[in-house]
Amino acid sequence: MNWPQHRSWPLGFVAMAALGAILLWKHPPGKESLSAQATLGKLIFHDTGLSASGQQSCATCHIASLGHASSKGIEPGGENMQQPGLRNVPSLRYLKFNQAFQRDGEGKVSGGFFWDGRADSLQSQAGEPFLNPDEMANRSKAEVVLKLQQSAYASRFVTLFGKAIWDDSEKAFAAMTQALASYQQEDPVFASFNSKFDRVMRGEDKFTPEQERGWRLFTGEDKANCAACHPAQSDNPKVAALFTDFSYDNLGVPRNPLIAANRDAKFHDLGLCAAKLENAQNKPTTGECGAFKVPSLRNIAVRRVFFHNARFSDLREVIAFYASRDTDPSRWYGSSSQRFNDVPGRYQNNVNSSEIPYDQSAGEAARLSEQDIDDLLAFLHTLSDADLTAAKPPPAVSKGLPKSTVYAGR
């Protein structure tokens, strides 16, 4: 069965979006001080000593100048920093507005943390990398707590949580993840809402002609239809547009041969279908196999790799993939017969193939022209936070496949 369709926007969407200023939420001017708990979380976030290798912290993979995302995508980790990862490192920015995984009355799923929604909160998500053998690779919570107890900021734990905090590893580990969540919730850099897009919506700036065309394409339903999954307006009067509907989708992204696990032709990352969800009542259906979380597009232009499997390293190529996945499948998969080569055959009907722009056939003219793609790219650049547009990002350590590279198989 096909993946459930995303909601459509009314014809007056663009006009309503022009009134977006009343929906914007921003922090007061000036630097905001963090609570003691959030300050502790910041120290933990940057501490490489909490990993088995002594070389990896949260900040190692979530780089501030890249919107708290990764320069590599598939980050190595483990005890010797040689264990290959499986998925692209997601951005942490604007994540505090996400909610727990849920299924509505029609059966559609949304929310949840990680690409497969398996964690129900920022706090829950924060704890997993410490125990993941592919990441920080600690063998137990007690091992992490011992490292915290020996850290330079151990006294802060005692001040905040009492002298008995070290007597119970479960409670001490939970205190650590609580502090990390507080840091992400309180520090304005994780949700600044100060991009050019935000300034335009507040009437403080204007789009260039190219950006304006891209904005209209983005919100229009007839060609790009981006806002179907990445809405450019918010349902919350206190929060600006997050450019995600928190849903899941199966896009048939090409297989990435740079992922070590993909050397086994029988291996497939099934996303939501393979998730070990905290709430067992939300058990995915077979129709959700191969679906992954729809990310926010804020700061997408400073990302180095894209999609759950880090298959692309060029944002323009990402847009081109959306535009011509079905009209020119050979460009992306090697041949039409190998379409959706990262989705097992029994689940390929789950790939979104009926929603614009995916409702075309091979040989048809793609709805988006090369100029349209350039215009959309120009608009996406307006979604970058001010600190990221002003700062020069670090050089990429490694990239994905070259532009327009196709491959067939593992």
C-alpha positions as CSV (number, residue, x, y, z in Angstrom):
1,M,0.0,0.0,0.0
2,N,1.1,3.6,-0.6
3,W,2.4,5.8,2.1
4,P,-0.4,8.1,3.4
5,Q,-0.6,11.4,1.6
6,H,0.4,14.6,3.2
7,R,-2.1,17.4,3.8
8,S,-2.7,19.9,1.1
9,W,-2.7,23.7,1.7
10,P,-5.5,26.0,0.7
11,L,-5.1,28.1,-2.4
12,G,-4.6,31.2,-0.3
13,F,-1.6,29.8,1.4
14,V,0.9,32.2,0.0
15,A,-1.2,35.2,0.9
16,M,-1.6,33.9,4.4
17,A,2.1,33.2,4.7
18,A,2.7,36.9,4.0
19,L,1.0,37.6,7.3
20,G,3.5,35.3,9.0
21,A,4.9,38.1,11.2
22,I,2.2,37.5,13.8
23,L,3.3,33.8,14.0
24,L,7.0,34.6,14.7
25,W,8.6,33.9,18.0
26,K,12.0,35.2,18.9
27,H,14.2,35.6,21.9
28,P,14.7,39.0,23.5
29,P,17.8,40.9,22.3
30,G,21.1,40.3,24.1
31,K,22.6,37.1,25.4
32,E,20.4,35.0,27.7
33,S,21.9,33.3,30.7
34,L,21.5,29.6,31.1
35,S,20.2,27.9,34.2
36,A,22.7,26.0,36.3
37,Q,21.2,22.7,34.9
38,A,21.6,23.9,31.3
39,T,25.1,25.1,31.9
40,L,26.0,21.7,33.2
41,G,24.4,20.3,30.1
42,K,26.6,22.5,27.9
43,L,29.7,21.1,29.7
44,I,28.6,17.6,29.2
45,F,27.8,18.3,25.5
46,H,31.4,19.2,24.8
47,D,33.1,16.6,27.0
48,T,35.0,14.0,24.9
49,G,36.0,12.2,28.1
50,L,32.6,10.7,28.3
51,S,33.2,8.4,25.3
52,A,35.0,5.1,25.3
53,S,37.6,6.4,22.9
54,G,38.1,9.7,24.8
55,Q,37.8,11.4,21.4
56,Q,34.1,11.9,20.9
57,S,31.5,14.2,22.5
58,C,28.0,15.3,21.4
59,A,29.7,18.4,19.8
60,T,32.0,16.2,17.7
61,C,29.1,15.1,15.6
62,H,26.7,18.0,16.1
63,I,28.9,20.9,14.9
64,A,27.6,24.3,15.9
65,S,28.8,26.0,12.7
66,L,26.9,23.4,10.6
67,G,23.6,24.0,12.4
68,H,24.6,21.3,15.0
69,A,24.8,18.7,12.3
70,S,27.7,16.7,10.9
71,S,30.4,17.4,8.3
72,K,30.7,13.7,7.5
73,G,27.1,12.5,7.8
74,I,28.0,8.9,8.5
75,E,30.2,9.5,11.5
76,P,32.7,6.8,12.7
77,G,32.7,6.0,16.4
78,G,33.2,3.2,18.8
79,E,36.0,2.4,21.2
80,N,38.7,3.2,18.6
81,M,36.7,5.7,16.5
82,Q,36.8,3.1,13.7
83,Q,33.3,1.7,14.0
84,P,31.3,2.8,10.9
85,G,27.9,4.4,11.4
86,L,24.6,3.7,9.6
87,R,22.7,7.0,9.3
88,N,23.3,10.6,8.7
89,V,23.7,12.7,11.9
90,P,20.5,14.8,12.3
91,S,20.6,18.5,13.2
92,L,19.7,19.4,16.8
93,R,18.4,22.9,16.0
94,Y,14.7,23.5,16.4
95,L,14.4,20.0,17.7
96,K,12.9,21.2,21.0
97,F,9.6,21.8,19.3
98,N,9.3,18.2,18.3
99,Q,6.9,15.9,20.2
100,A,6.7,12.3,21.2
101,F,5.9,9.7,18.6
102,Q,2.1,9.5,18.0
103,R,-0.5,8.1,15.7
104,D,-3.6,10.1,14.9
105,G,-7.2,8.8,14.4
106,E,-6.5,8.1,10.7
107,G,-3.4,6.1,11.5
108,K,-0.8,8.7,10.3
109,V,2.3,8.9,12.4
110,S,4.3,11.9,13.5
111,G,6.8,13.0,16.1
112,G,9.5,11.0,17.8
113,F,13.2,11.6,17.9
114,F,15.9,10.1,15.6
115,W,15.3,9.2,12.0
116,D,13.0,6.4,13.1
117,G,11.2,8.1,15.9
118,R,12.3,5.6,18.5
119,A,12.9,8.1,21.4
120,D,10.0,10.1,22.9
121,S,11.9,13.1,24.2
122,L,15.0,15.3,24.0
123,Q,16.1,13.7,27.2
124,S,15.6,10.2,25.9
125,Q,17.4,10.9,22.7
126,A,20.4,12.5,24.6
127,G,21.2,9.3,26.4
128,E,21.4,6.9,23.5
129,P,24.7,7.9,21.9
130,F,26.6,7.3,25.1
131,L,25.6,3.6,25.0
132,N,25.6,3.0,21.3
133,P,28.5,0.8,20.2
134,D,28.8,2.7,17.0
135,E,29.0,6.0,18.8
136,M,30.4,6.8,22.2
137,A,30.4,3.1,23.0
138,N,30.2,3.0,26.8
139,R,29.2,-0.5,28.0
140,S,26.8,0.7,30.7
141,K,25.2,3.6,32.4
142,A,27.4,3.0,35.4
143,E,30.5,3.4,33.2
144,V,29.2,6.8,32.0
145,V,28.4,7.9,35.6
146,L,31.9,6.9,36.8
147,K,33.3,9.2,34.1
148,L,31.0,12.0,35.2
149,Q,32.0,11.5,38.8
150,Q,35.7,12.0,37.8
151,S,35.0,15.0,35.6
152,A,36.0,18.6,36.4
153,Y,32.4,19.5,36.8
154,A,31.4,16.7,39.1
155,S,30.7,19.2,42.0
156,R,28.0,20.8,39.9
157,F,26.1,17.5,39.9
158,V,26.3,17.4,43.7
159,T,25.1,21.0,43.9
160,L,22.2,20.4,41.7
161,F,21.2,16.9,42.6
162,G,22.6,16.2,46.1
163,K,25.5,14.2,47.4
164,A,23.6,10.9,47.0
165,I,23.5,11.4,43.2
166,W,26.4,9.0,42.7
167,D,24.8,6.2,44.7
168,D,22.4,5.3,42.0
169,S,23.7,5.0,38.4
170,E,20.2,5.1,36.9
171,K,19.4,8.4,38.6
172,A,22.8,9.9,37.8
173,F,22.5,9.0,34.1
174,A,19.0,10.4,34.0
175,A,20.3,13.7,35.6
176,M,22.9,13.9,32.9
177,T,20.3,13.5,30.1
178,Q,18.0,16.0,31.8
179,A,20.9,18.5,31.8
180,L,21.6,17.9,28.2
181,A,17.9,18.4,27.3
182,S,17.9,21.7,29.3
183,Y,20.9,23.0,27.4
184,Q,19.1,22.4,24.1
185,Q,15.9,23.9,25.4
186,E,17.4,27.0,26.9
187,D,20.3,28.1,24.7
188,P,18.9,30.5,22.0
189,V,21.3,29.2,19.4
190,F,19.3,26.0,19.1
191,A,16.2,28.0,18.0
192,S,17.1,31.6,17.1
193,F,14.5,32.3,14.4
194,N,16.8,35.0,13.0
195,S,17.3,33.9,9.4
196,K,16.6,36.1,6.4
197,F,13.3,34.3,5.9
198,D,12.3,35.4,9.5
199,R,13.4,38.9,8.8
200,V,11.3,39.0,5.6
201,M,8.3,37.7,7.4
202,R,8.7,40.4,10.0
203,G,9.0,43.1,7.3
204,E,12.6,43.8,8.1
205,D,14.1,42.5,4.8
206,K,13.2,41.5,1.3
207,F,13.8,38.5,-0.9
208,T,15.8,38.9,-4.0
209,P,13.9,38.2,-7.2
210,E,15.4,34.7,-7.4
211,Q,14.5,34.0,-3.7
212,E,11.0,35.3,-4.3
213,R,10.5,32.9,-7.2
214,G,11.8,30.1,-5.1
215,W,9.5,31.0,-2.2
216,R,6.5,30.8,-4.6
217,L,7.7,27.5,-6.0
218,F,8.2,26.2,-2.5
219,T,4.7,27.1,-1.3
220,G,2.9,26.3,-4.6
221,E,1.2,23.0,-5.0
222,D,1.5,22.5,-8.7
223,K,5.2,22.1,-9.3
224,A,7.5,21.7,-6.3
225,N,4.9,21.2,-3.5
226,C,7.6,21.4,-0.9
227,A,5.3,22.8,1.8
228,A,3.2,19.6,1.8
229,C,5.8,18.1,4.1
230,H,7.8,21.2,5.0
231,P,5.0,23.8,5.9
232,A,6.1,27.4,5.8
233,Q,3.6,28.5,8.4
234,S,3.0,27.4,12.0
235,D,-0.1,26.3,13.8
236,N,1.5,27.7,17.0
237,P,1.1,31.5,17.4
238,K,4.2,31.6,19.5
239,V,6.5,29.7,17.2
240,A,7.5,30.6,13.6
241,A,7.5,28.0,10.8
242,L,9.6,25.0,11.5
243,F,9.6,23.7,7.9
244,T,8.6,20.2,8.9
245,D,5.3,18.5,9.7
246,F,7.1,16.0,11.9
247,S,5.7,13.2,9.7
248,Y,7.5,10.2,8.0
249,D,8.0,9.5,4.3
250,N,9.5,6.9,2.0
251,L,11.2,8.8,-0.8
252,G,13.1,5.9,-2.4
253,V,16.4,7.6,-1.9
254,P,19.2,5.8,-3.8
255,R,21.4,3.4,-1.9
256,N,24.7,4.8,-0.5
257,P,27.6,2.4,-1.1
258,L,29.7,4.4,1.3
259,I,27.8,2.9,4.2
260,A,29.7,-0.2,5.4
261,A,26.5,-2.1,6.2
262,N,25.4,-1.8,2.5
263,R,28.2,-4.0,1.4
264,D,25.8,-6.8,2.3
265,A,23.2,-6.7,-0.6
266,K,20.6,-8.3,1.7
267,F,20.9,-5.4,4.3
268,H,18.3,-2.7,4.1
269,D,17.7,0.1,6.6
270,L,13.9,-0.1,7.1
271,G,13.6,3.1,9.1
272,L,10.3,3.4,11.0
273,C,9.4,-0.3,10.4
274,A,12.6,-1.4,12.3
275,A,12.4,1.1,15.1
276,K,12.2,-0.1,18.7
277,L,9.7,2.4,19.9
278,E,9.4,3.3,23.5
279,N,5.7,3.0,23.3
280,A,4.9,-0.5,22.0
281,Q,1.3,0.6,21.1
282,N,2.8,2.6,18.2
283,K,4.2,-0.5,16.5
284,P,4.7,0.4,12.8
285,T,2.8,-1.3,10.0
286,T,4.4,-3.0,7.0
287,G,3.2,0.0,5.0
288,E,5.6,2.2,6.9
289,C,8.7,0.1,6.1
290,G,11.3,2.4,4.6
291,A,9.8,5.6,5.9
292,F,12.0,8.1,7.7
293,K,11.4,11.3,9.7
294,V,10.8,14.5,7.7
295,P,13.5,16.9,8.9
296,S,13.2,20.6,9.3
297,L,14.6,22.6,6.4
298,R,16.0,25.3,8.6
299,N,19.7,25.6,8.1
300,I,19.5,23.0,5.2
301,A,21.9,25.2,3.1
302,V,24.8,24.8,5.6
303,R,24.4,21.0,5.7
304,R,27.1,18.9,4.1
305,V,25.2,15.7,3.6
306,F,21.5,15.0,3.0
307,F,18.8,12.4,3.7
308,H,18.9,9.6,6.3
309,N,21.6,7.7,4.5
310,A,23.8,10.7,3.6
311,R,23.5,9.8,-0.1
312,F,23.9,13.3,-1.4
313,S,26.5,15.9,-0.6
314,D,25.1,18.7,-2.8
315,L,21.9,20.6,-2.0
316,R,21.2,21.4,-5.6
317,E,21.4,17.7,-6.5
318,V,18.9,17.0,-3.7
319,I,16.4,19.3,-5.3
320,A,17.1,17.8,-8.8
321,F,16.4,14.4,-7.3
322,Y,13.0,15.4,-6.1
323,A,12.3,16.9,-9.5
324,S,13.4,14.0,-11.7
325,R,13.4,10.9,-9.6
326,D,10.6,9.4,-11.7
327,T,11.1,11.2,-15.0
328,D,14.8,10.3,-15.3
329,P,15.4,7.3,-13.0
330,S,18.6,6.3,-14.8
331,R,20.2,9.4,-13.5
332,W,19.8,8.4,-9.9
333,Y,19.7,4.6,-10.0
334,G,21.7,3.6,-13.0
335,S,18.6,2.3,-14.9
336,S,14.8,2.3,-14.6
337,S,14.8,-1.3,-13.6
338,Q,16.9,-0.5,-10.5
339,R,14.6,2.2,-9.1
340,F,14.3,2.5,-5.3
341,N,17.4,0.2,-4.9
342,D,17.6,0.9,-1.2
343,V,14.1,-0.4,-0.5
344,P,13.4,-4.1,-0.6
345,G,11.2,-5.2,-3.4
346,R,8.3,-6.2,-1.2
347,Y,8.2,-2.7,0.2
348,Q,8.7,-0.6,-2.9
349,N,5.0,0.1,-3.1
350,N,5.5,2.1,0.1
351,V,7.6,4.7,-1.8
352,N,5.7,8.0,-2.2
353,S,4.8,7.9,-5.9
354,S,1.5,9.7,-6.1
355,E,2.1,13.1,-4.5
356,I,3.5,16.0,-6.6
357,P,6.3,16.0,-7.7
358,Y,6.5,12.2,-7.6
359,D,3.5,11.5,-9.8
360,Q,5.3,11.4,-13.1
361,S,6.6,8.7,-15.4
362,A,10.0,8.0,-17.0
363,G,10.5,10.1,-20.1
364,E,8.1,12.9,-19.2
365,A,9.4,16.4,-18.8
366,A,10.1,17.2,-15.2
367,R,7.9,19.9,-13.7
368,L,10.9,21.8,-12.4
369,S,13.2,23.5,-14.9
370,E,16.9,24.1,-14.2
371,Q,16.0,27.7,-13.4
372,D,13.3,26.5,-11.0
373,I,15.9,24.4,-9.2
374,D,18.2,27.4,-8.9
375,D,15.4,29.5,-7.5
376,L,14.4,26.9,-4.9
377,L,18.1,26.7,-3.9
378,A,18.2,30.4,-3.5
379,F,15.1,30.4,-1.2
380,L,16.5,27.5,0.9
381,H,19.6,29.7,1.6
382,T,17.3,32.2,3.3
383,L,16.5,29.6,6.0
384,S,20.0,29.7,7.5
385,D,20.3,31.2,11.0
386,A,22.3,34.4,11.2
387,D,25.2,32.9,13.1
388,L,25.7,30.4,10.3
389,T,25.5,32.8,7.4
390,A,28.1,35.0,9.1
391,A,30.5,32.3,10.1
392,K,32.7,30.3,7.8
393,P,32.0,26.6,8.4
394,P,34.9,24.1,8.9
395,P,36.2,22.2,5.9
396,A,34.4,19.0,5.1
397,V,36.3,16.0,6.3
398,S,34.7,13.7,3.8
399,K,31.9,14.0,1.3
400,G,29.4,11.6,-0.2
401,L,29.3,10.7,-3.9
402,P,30.2,13.2,-6.6
403,K,27.5,15.1,-8.3
404,S,25.3,13.1,-10.6
405,T,27.1,9.8,-9.8
406,V,24.9,6.8,-10.3
407,Y,25.5,3.2,-9.2
408,A,23.7,-0.1,-9.3
409,G,23.8,-2.4,-6.4
410,R,25.6,-2.3,-3.0
